[in-house]
Amino acid sequence: MTTYTRQTISKWESNQSSPDIQSCKAMADVFGISLEELLDENKK
C-alpha cells in the first residue's frame, strides 16, 4: 500500500493539486471500486 502525507491529502482535498493516475489506481484498489467509480464526480 502506498502512503500519503497529510499535506498531500490536504492539497488534494482543497484542489491545490491532484493525485496522479497511479495514486488513483491504488486508492481504487484499497476502496474496492473501479477507477471509473473513483473518478465519477456525478455520484453521490
PyMOL commands that set and color helices and strands:
alter all, ss='L'
color gray80, all
select helices_A, chain A and resi 6-13+21-31+35-39
alter helices_A, ss='H'
color red, helices_A
deselect
rebuild
show_as cartoon
